Amino acid sequence: MPSPGSVNAVFAPQSISVGTSGAASAAWTASSDVSWLSVSPAQGTGPGQVSVTASSLGLAAGSHAGRVTITAPSLAGSPQRVDVG
């Protein structure tokens, strides 16, 4: 009997808008708290877009949750978090 295979799905990237109201040169970073969510770019300056991609590689069947965090130390209201899942 052949070994069971595996299936990996990589989902279309979704975007998060990064706003830096009143601080066009503010530096920011983006990160994920789980390995199956990737962010790109991981840093930037001023307003921008962060692309978030989910991959099911290595995940057990079922629901999963993660969080993307955008941090801009020089701006009020930082960090901002986006829950995924």
N, C-alpha and C positions, 0 to 999 in steps of 0.2 A: 504494500500500500504506500503511495507517495506521501511525503511529508506535507503537512498543511502549509500553505503559503501565507503571505501576509498582504494586506492592502494598506497603502499609504495615500492619504488625500492631502493635497496642499490646496488650501482655499484661496480664492482670489483676494488680493490685498484690499484692505479698507484703509481709508485715510482719516487722520485726525488733524484738524487745523490747529496750529499753534499761533496764538495772538500775543503780541507784546505791546499793548496799548500804551502810547506815550514813551516808549523806549525802543526805538527802531534797532538799536545795537545790542539789546539784551541777549546774553548767551543763555541757552537752554540745553538740557539733556533729556533723552527719552530712554526708558528702560522697561523691561518686562520682568515680572516676578516668577515666570514659569518658562521652561525650556522650549515648549511647543509654540510659543508666540515670539516672533521676531519683529524688531522695529528697525526702520531705516529712513532717514539717517538717525544715528544715535545721538547726534548733537547738531546744533545750529546756532545762528545768530539772527535776531529779528524774527518777523513773522515767517511761518513756513508750514510745510505739510510733513507729517510722519506717516509712513506706510506701515501698516501692521498686517503680518501674514501668519496664519495658523497652519500647523502641520500635525497630522495625526500619527506620524511616525513614532512608534514605541508607546503609544497610549493604549490603555485597556479600553474595551468597549464601555460606553456610558457617557455621562455628562461630565464636562470639565469646566473649570473656571480659572481665570487669571486676571491680571491687572497690568495695565500700562500706566506708567507714571511719567509725567512731564514736569521737570524741575527747572526753575529759573530763579536762582537764589536772590537776585537783585530786585525781583518783582513781588509786590504784595499778592497774596493769594496762592503763592507757590508752596508746595507742589499741587498739581492737579492730577487726579486719578480717573482712569476710564476702566470700568469693569468689563470683562469679556467672558462670555460663556453663557 
